[in-house]
Amino acid sequence: MEPTVTIITPTHNIVEKEQTDDFNLLISLIDRQTYPKIEHLIVDNASTDGTTELLKNYKNKGYLNFNSERDNGKFAAFNKGIMRAKGKYISFVSCDDFYHDITAITDVVNLMEAEQADFCYSSAYCRHPEGFVFAFEPSIYNVFQVMPCARQGIFFKKSVLEKEGYFDEKFKVMSDFDLIIRLMMKKYKGVQFPGNFTTYKLGEKAYANQERCTEETKLIYLKNYRQLYPLNNETLDYMVQVSEFPKPLLEKLAQFFPPQDKDYFMETCEQMRKLRVDAMKQNR
């Protein structure tokens, strides 16, 4: 028997924000998925502009279920969705994201079941606010430096999210980065899906507020790595700005990958540092 998959989508005043066309596309493409057991949960942040009427219409037609009440941001909405989800596996997509491959969920579930995986990640197409599209290719060996893949291209086992305490809601824009670090440091099993099934829009809040992203990243590093290596503000600044990690810390982080992968992990981390340094020089 196929396990249920829950897709969680937060909404807030999508009519006023002119996101209804994107949302309609998301619903339509989920409905066309070949997988037979999909639960779509909408967590609405007390919309006041006609969004709830739109959601009621879709609910009455059997496309989704929703709750509408005040929440404390996207990740708080995700956590509410996890608590209500009936699925064995969960994914998180925003109202302006969509699955462009109609066999995506079938293929992901088959892979996760076969590999007994705790999470599955993939490549994804990103729509940038400046109007261009690029492929975000996974780089799981850089997971301790940067977000290694698009959250919209990840499926999680619900039991793992519950066991590890959900998303940390004190992080308003980078909580998905914190979560994937925690899963890797607990050595949960992740598998890469060999394809691309998601198109997502880069979050304008994060894109427009780089200072908030920087500060949250520093706190995420401190939260997760301080038991491995003493971190001060100067060290954290280098880590955030150019992915320059102290060698003793990298040595300890390498232990979260198989021993035979240590050299590759170290090389990949150095490649990321060089990329970030070069990018900073070009932007001066």
RACOR-V596166 format. One record per residue. RES is the residue in one letter. SS is DSSP state (H for helix, E for strand, L for the rest). OMEGA is omega as a letter, one per 20 degrees, with the letter a starting at -180 (none if undefined). D_FIRST is the distance of its C-alpha to the first C-alpha in whole Angstrom. Layout:
res=(RES/RES)
ss=(SS/SS)
omega=(OMEGA/OMEGA)
d_first=(D_FIRST/D_FIRST)
This chain:
res=(M/E/P/T/V/T/I/I/T/P/T/H/N/I/V/E/K/E/Q/T/D/D/F/N/L/L/I/S/L/I/D/R/Q/T/Y/P/K/I/E/H/L/I/V/D/N/A/S/T/D/G/T/T/E/L/L/K/N/Y/K/N/K/G/Y/L/N/F/N/S/E/R/D/N/G/K/F/A/A/F/N/K/G/I/M/R/A/K/G/K/Y/I/S/F/V/S/C/D/D/F/Y/H/D/I/T/A/I/T/D/V/V/N/L/M/E/A/E/Q/A/D/F/C/Y/S/S/A/Y/C/R/H/P/E/G/F/V/F/A/F/E/P/S/I/Y/N/V/F/Q/V/M/P/C/A/R/Q/G/I/F/F/K/K/S/V/L/E/K/E/G/Y/F/D/E/K/F/K/V/M/S/D/F/D/L/I/I/R/L/M/M/K/K/Y/K/G/V/Q/F/P/G/N/F/T/T/Y/K/L/G/E/K/A/Y/A/N/Q/E/R/C/T/E/E/T/K/L/I/Y/L/K/N/Y/R/Q/L/Y/P/L/N/N/E/T/L/D/Y/M/V/Q/V/S/E/F/P/K/P/L/L/E/K/L/A/Q/F/F/P/P/Q/D/K/D/Y/F/M/E/T/C/E/Q/M/R/K/L/R/V/D/A/M/K/Q/N/R)
ss=(L/L/L/L/E/E/E/E/E/E/E/L/L/L/L/L/L/L/L/H/H/H/H/H/H/H/H/H/H/H/H/L/L/L/L/L/L/E/E/E/E/E/E/E/L/L/L/L/L/L/H/H/H/H/H/H/H/H/H/H/L/L/L/L/E/E/E/E/L/L/L/L/L/H/H/H/H/H/H/H/H/H/H/H/L/L/L/L/E/E/E/E/L/L/L/L/L/E/E/L/L/L/L/H/H/H/H/H/H/H/H/H/H/H/H/L/L/L/E/E/E/E/E/E/E/E/E/L/L/L/L/L/E/E/E/E/L/L/L/H/H/H/L/L/L/L/L/L/L/L/H/H/H/L/E/E/E/H/H/H/H/H/H/L/L/L/L/L/L/L/L/L/L/L/H/H/H/H/H/H/H/H/H/H/H/L/L/L/L/E/E/E/E/E/E/E/E/E/E/E/E/L/L/H/H/H/H/H/L/H/H/H/H/H/H/H/H/H/H/H/H/H/H/H/H/L/L/L/L/L/L/L/H/H/H/H/H/H/H/H/H/H/L/L/L/L/H/H/H/H/H/H/H/H/H/H/L/L/H/H/H/H/H/H/H/H/H/H/H/H/H/H/H/H/H/H/H/H/H/H/H/H/L/L)
omega=(a/r/r/r/r/r/a/a/r/r/r/r/a/r/r/a/r/r/a/r/r/a/r/r/r/a/a/a/r/r/a/r/a/a/a/a/a/r/r/r/r/r/a/a/r/r/a/a/a/r/a/r/r/a/r/r/r/r/a/r/r/a/a/r/a/r/r/r/a/r/a/r/a/a/r/r/r/a/r/r/r/a/a/a/r/a/r/r/a/r/a/r/r/a/r/r/r/r/a/r/a/r/a/a/r/a/a/r/r/r/a/r/a/a/a/a/r/r/a/a/a/r/r/r/a/r/a/r/r/r/r/a/r/r/r/a/a/r/a/r/r/a/a/r/a/r/a/a/r/r/a/r/a/r/a/r/a/a/r/r/r/a/a/r/r/r/r/a/r/r/a/a/a/a/r/r/r/a/a/r/a/r/r/a/r/r/r/a/r/r/r/r/a/a/a/a/a/r/a/r/r/a/a/r/r/a/a/a/a/r/r/r/a/a/r/r/r/a/r/r/a/a/a/a/a/r/a/a/r/a/r/a/a/r/r/r/r/a/a/a/a/r/r/a/r/a/r/r/r/r/a/r/r/a/a/r/r/a/a/a/a/a/r/r/a/r/a/r/r/r/r/r/a/r/a/r/r/a/r/r/a/a/r/none)
d_first=(0/4/6/9/13/16/19/22/26/29/32/35/38/36/38/41/40/40/36/35/34/32/30/30/29/26/25/25/23/20/20/20/17/15/12/11/10/13/16/19/22/25/28/31/34/36/37/40/41/38/35/34/35/33/30/30/30/27/25/27/25/22/22/22/23/26/28/32/34/37/35/37/35/32/31/31/29/27/27/27/24/22/23/21/18/15/13/12/14/17/20/23/25/29/30/31/29/26/23/25/23/20/18/18/15/13/15/15/12/12/15/14/11/14/17/16/18/19/20/20/23/25/28/29/31/34/36/39/41/44/43/41/38/37/34/33/32/31/33/31/34/36/34/37/39/37/34/32/30/29/27/26/24/22/19/19/17/18/18/21/23/23/24/27/28/27/29/33/35/38/37/37/37/36/33/30/33/33/30/29/32/31/27/29/32/29/28/24/23/23/22/24/22/24/25/26/24/26/29/30/34/36/36/40/41/40/42/45/45/45/47/44/42/45/45/41/41/44/42/39/41/43/40/38/41/44/43/43/46/49/49/52/52/53/51/48/50/50/46/45/48/47/45/47/46/48/48/47/45/43/43/41/39/38/37/34/33/33/37/37/36/39/42/39/38/42/43/40/42/45/44/43/46/48/46/47/50/51/49/51/55/54/53/57)
